Amino acid sequence: MLLHTPAASSSVPIATAAAASSSTSQESCHRLFASVSSSVFSASPSPVLRRFLNTQQLSLGVGQQHLRIAHHPVCPMATAVVSKSALISETPAWNSLKNHLGHINKTHLRDLLKDKDRCEGMIKEYDGVVVDFSRQRVTHETLEKLLALAKEAKLKEKIESMFNGEHINKTEGRAVLHVALRAPRYEQISCDGKNVVPDVWEVLDKIKDFTDRVRNGTWVGVTGKPLTDVVAIGIGGSFLGPLFVHTALQTEPGTAKSSKGRRLRFLSNVDPVDVACALNGLEQETTLVVVVSKTFTTAETMLNARTLRAWITSALGSEAVSKHMIAVSTNLKLVKEFGIDPANAFAFWDWVGGRYSVCSAVGAVPLALQYGFETVQKFLEGAWSIDKHYHNAPLEENLPVLLGLLTVWNVSFHGCSAMAILPYCQALQKLAPHIQQVSMESNGKGVSIDGETLPYEAGEIDFGEPGTNGQHSFYQLIHQGRVVPCDFIGIIKSQQSVYLKGEIVSNHDELMCNFFAQADALAYGKTREELRAEGVPDYLIPHKTFTGNRPSLSMLLPTLDAYTTGQLLSIYEHRVATMGFIWGINSFDQWGVELGKSLATRVRTQMNAARTKGEPVQGFNYSTTTLLNRYLKGKTQLLYPEPHDVFPSDIIPGTDNIVPTEKVEQ
Ligand SMILES: O=P(O)(O)OC[C@H]1O[C@H](O)[C@H](O)[C@@H](O)[C@@H]1O
């Protein structure tokens, strides 16, 4: 009887296993399992082997590799011997940090900030980006321990594996190579034995060519008018990154100039209200629709794409699609089936995760249409600058690594479950929503990369608003309620300058006064003694006391332009990857989004049956059935209008003049 791999590429006679099972020495166990592949299935389970493995599994540590028995995902009778990494929480480095926490809990940032040497070592700079983490609850000893944790987690090796194009997204069997999207032409980054950089540049060249033609009026709509407006349809990673970059650039004088006379809109939500908002004031004749979807199957995106196709064809006829609709996808077959000419499609690859795709055609096409290809290139260069730093800089100088380690420290040791992203820059208002997906979809996992239930929390809740808006909203909780580590992001030279006569500082300086003040307010707080000295009445003292000792980090960028936007993006992406590498999870899959999608499919089927055939709602629990019936009863039946009824030309879709897509039946 043989143990065999699914591909039968390596097999080990059971006799060998049986022989080893009679030995209790660790050495022979190691010998046995070293000879068994990391995924060896036994078609007929061997009770002897299973019992042996079950009893031995805790003592089979080989460095960081442990072995366990697992069930075959398809055949429950089959078993597997799989190697797994020890959980990071079981390592000496983790325990050392746990013990160290007691020491840190006795310190206060008020005192730590007095130590100039400490602070000096906690302000790092790379390529114009300054990061000050002296207001984190760490000492040099903490940093050493965090770096030891990184070593224990094999962080350097994992970063290397990512850049080498190894299939580190194990559950999807994919490489994670978004860094290749911003690599210069001459770089070599391989995936499955092939340098992918030429492919990247082939698409970038095609994007440059196409977007130049649209911008200079060589590519026009079917009626001969230039296409000045763009609606980019997409959701999640096919929306948030491009929206973040667009928002960052639209007020920058250089990019504002290059986008003069052009409009870029995003349509993400399947809510018809979003359609109305996206189309408000646009004309079919001058609009180009970009359907952005990695899979080209996402329900929201595809319905919105069909809706805008109807909008285009209702006014211009079906032949207009080839001039007015283009696509960005990895699935060119479905693009063609949808009716978009593959010649007008821009490809990317399955080694680009959706939330890491803004540097692919996903972001490059809409952004180049709006700002010109040169801007996109600068954005890619900024990201690449940080990529190189992340790849090559020693861990103790490496900005994304340090930020990732500090977040692990806050989440896993201090128990902070949330983090606030607070840019003191209105143009960064879409940074937090984008990072929310990058971080929470990447690290919101409950099991290790080997499928072990984590005995610690991974991931964090990210939220944020530009300062000073947040100050007048949720900062109360951050100052006196829960401890929420904050990222303060400031810009040295604003995109806009306003300095009114008679004011003591310019408007941007005023904004930045808050940037500097808030970080110290959180760190120092305000003591009872200080309040008493100010003559605050006793009954108000508890209410006005600020405990302080609340961690934050401050980041300063020289300006906010395409280059620094790329740097910022890459810093956050690699910080998130670092956290996942330390926690030992797969930061590059997202199985958690699937269940809701499949349940929605069931509801859709029932809703259609109820609407069109009057069938009763069935198969749901009491609560869902009741609410579904209430919904169906309260909303009138829809008819399917002709396209010209959907988008009557005399009605401009807008929030106060919404397209009447419904007809009352009874
Ligand atoms: O680009 P698409 O294939 O349309 O996917 C859009 C989004 O949908 C999914 O639900 C995923 O959770 C996201 O990671 C992805 O970015």
Ligand as a Chemical Component Dictionary entry (heavy atoms), coordinates in Angstrom:
data_LIG
# 
_chem_comp.id                   LIG 
_chem_comp.type                 NON-POLYMER 
_chem_comp.pdbx_formal_charge   0 
_chem_comp.three_letter_code    LIG 
# 
loop_
_chem_comp_atom.comp_id 
_chem_comp_atom.atom_id 
_chem_comp_atom.alt_atom_id 
_chem_comp_atom.type_symbol 
_chem_comp_atom.charge 
_chem_comp_atom.model_Cartn_x 
_chem_comp_atom.model_Cartn_y 
_chem_comp_atom.model_Cartn_z 
_chem_comp_atom.pdbx_ordinal 
LIG O1 O1 O 0 -12.635 43.142 -10.202 1  
LIG P1 P1 P 0 -13.745 42.211 -9.898  2  
LIG O2 O2 O 0 -13.477 40.814 -10.355 3  
LIG O3 O3 O 0 -15.039 42.730 -10.450 4  
LIG O4 O4 O 0 -13.887 42.127 -8.347  5  
LIG C1 C1 C 0 -14.269 43.208 -7.562  6  
LIG C2 C2 C 0 -14.144 42.902 -6.088  7  
LIG O5 O5 O 0 -15.085 41.899 -5.766  8  
LIG C3 C3 C 0 -14.847 40.914 -4.823  9  
LIG O6 O6 O 0 -15.979 40.672 -4.087  10 
LIG C4 C4 C 0 -13.628 40.966 -3.981  11 
LIG O7 O7 O 0 -13.920 40.897 -2.631  12 
LIG C5 C5 C 0 -12.749 42.156 -4.231  13 
LIG O8 O8 O 0 -11.451 41.840 -3.822  14 
LIG C6 C6 C 0 -12.748 42.547 -5.666  15 
LIG O9 O9 O 0 -11.892 43.641 -5.849  16 
# 
loop_
_chem_comp_bond.comp_id 
_chem_comp_bond.atom_id_1 
_chem_comp_bond.atom_id_2 
_chem_comp_bond.value_order 
_chem_comp_bond.pdbx_ordinal 
LIG O1 P1 DOUB 1  
LIG P1 O2 SING 2  
LIG P1 O3 SING 3  
LIG P1 O4 SING 4  
LIG O4 C1 SING 5  
LIG C1 C2 SING 6  
LIG C2 O5 SING 7  
LIG C2 C6 SING 8  
LIG O5 C3 SING 9  
LIG C3 O6 SING 10 
LIG C3 C4 SING 11 
LIG C4 O7 SING 12 
LIG C4 C5 SING 13 
LIG C5 O8 SING 14 
LIG C5 C6 SING 15 
LIG C6 O9 SING 16 
# 
